[in-house]
């Protein structure tokens, strides 16, 4: 490609970030191979798998994830700083067959995280790949912070939801950004039927709940419910990241910005990967002409 190196900036979005897989698949179909990738949160996970040549393995894992298997990754003890078991995430990263270090990746890569003590942005571009990904996806209240190099690190979406600046630091002359959280002028949150609560109330999981949590569950047939824990976490993340994303975009826009419209999908519905992947492919197909101009 004659226009200089092309980088991807893959944004945060929880489960919506599975859309990055669809974007990468469609770029491949269009004959476009980026030179590097910067990822934040789920963008860091998908970007790492792609840069390691393990995107197939990640997609297979994501599509096989069910509501029951997802709930099996949850740690329901009330004395923990995160809802999901960090060990389960590290095990998944090992099963993907990713290389040990970032330096072993096929393409330049940065994972963005947030320093819990200072609130500063941290770019992880060398050392343990698993630690870099695990730190970048440490979504508050969902995954406990991860310690890297003597620092407790949180999700990168708290500081740089769509890391165009990090992609530029990789030497890119052209950048395609992907935002999994496009609101298209709509509300940041809409009342739901409590799909995640329904999954949590599956008989095989109910027996595992401690009594304090079990008593908080609404009746299964009670109809629409008030905002749940999951709704509040998801909406809070959306409010924060949308403000930060707009501020960052105004100061440092990508050459082409792709945005997935997945408002009906919670950031915690990781078992709906197929839906998000198809949306990623759709928005990339829709931008085919723009991509062709950018990459010719």
Secondary structure, DSSP 8 states (H G I E B T S, - for coil): -TT--EEEEE---GGGGGHHHHHHHHHHHTT---SEEEEETHHHHHHHHHHTT-HHHHHHHHHH--HHHHHTTB---TT-SBSB-HHHHHHHHHHTT--SBGGGSSSEEEEEEEETTT--EEEE-SSBHHHHHHHHT--TBTS--EEETTEEEEEGGGT-SS-HHHHHHTT-SEEEEEETT--TTS-S------HHHHHHTSHHHHTTS-HHHHTTS--TTS-S-S--HHHHHHHHHHHHHHHHHHHHHHHS--SEEEE---TTS-TT-TT-HHHHHHHHHHHHHHTHHHHHHHH-
